[in-house]
Amino acid sequence: MQRPNAAQLTYGSATVVLATVALLLLSGTTTPPGIAAVCAAGLLLGVLVAVTMPGRAGPVKTSAPVRSAGEAAGTSGNEEIRVPAARVGGSAGTRIRS
């Protein structure tokens, strides 16, 4: 199963909130079990809306760089990053103070 996209999350959340408020106002229930049942119905309706909404049409675009034919064969030479070593003067390591 694919991860839900932003539109599915938005429509599902909005459906949960609006359906729950509408059902609470229309039913007029004040008992805790009635309120719990209305909240569960709103949650199920929101999940149903989010799941039945169409998802992505194609593959997700990534920001991976496109390689040319020479790079695909491994001839680019950029696979390894070289870091130069720190240069130290010739006599810096041999000085001894007495």
N, C-alpha and C positions, 0 to 999 in steps of 0.2 A: 504494500500500500504506500502510495506517495505521501509525502508530507503536505499538509494543507497550505495553500497559498494565502496571501494577505486578504484577498477578497472573500475566501471561504471563512476565514476566522472572523472577519468583520460582519458578514451577513449572519453567521451563526450566533455571534454574541449579541447582535442587535435583535435577532429573533427571540433569543432567550429573555432579554430584558423586556421587550415590548409585549411578548406573549404572556409573560408572568404578570406584568402590571395589568394588562387587559383582562386576564382571567380572574385576577384578584378583585378588580372593580366590578366585573360582571357577575361573579358568583356571590360576592358579599359575605364570604366566609370569614369567621373570626376565630375559629378553633384551631389549635396547633396542628392536628392531623389534616384538616382541610387545607391549611396554608402549605403544609408539606406536600400534599398531593398536587396542588396547583403549581408549586415550584418544580416538582418532578416532571409534570406535564410540559411546562415551559422549557425545561432543560432537554427533554426528549425531542421536542419540536425543533429546538435550535440545532441539536446534533443532526436531526434528519435533514434540515435545510443545508447545513454545511456539507454533509456527505453526498447529497444528491446534486449539488452544484457542480457543473463541469470544471475539471481541473485544467492543468496545463495541456496545450495542444501538442507541443513538441518537446525536444530535449532542452534542458536548462543551459543557457549560454554561460560559459566560464571565461575568466580573464586570462587563460593560459595563452602564452605567445604562440603564434603560428610559425612553424619551422619550415625552412626551405628544403629543397632536395639535398643540398650539400650538408646541411645540419642534421637531417634525418639519418644520414649515413654515418654520423659520428665524426665528421671531419672538421667540426667547428673549432674545437680546442677550448671552448668556454666552459666545459663541464667542471673544471677544477679552479678554485679561486686561490691565487697565490698572494700571500702576505709577505712583504719583505721583512727580513730580520733587522733588528736595531743595529746600527753601526756603532762600534766602539773604537775609540782611538787605539793606536798600537801599544802605547805604554800605560794605558789606564788600568789594565789588569795586573801589571807587574810592579807597580809602585809599592814599596814597603817603607813605612816610616819607622825610624828607630829613635 
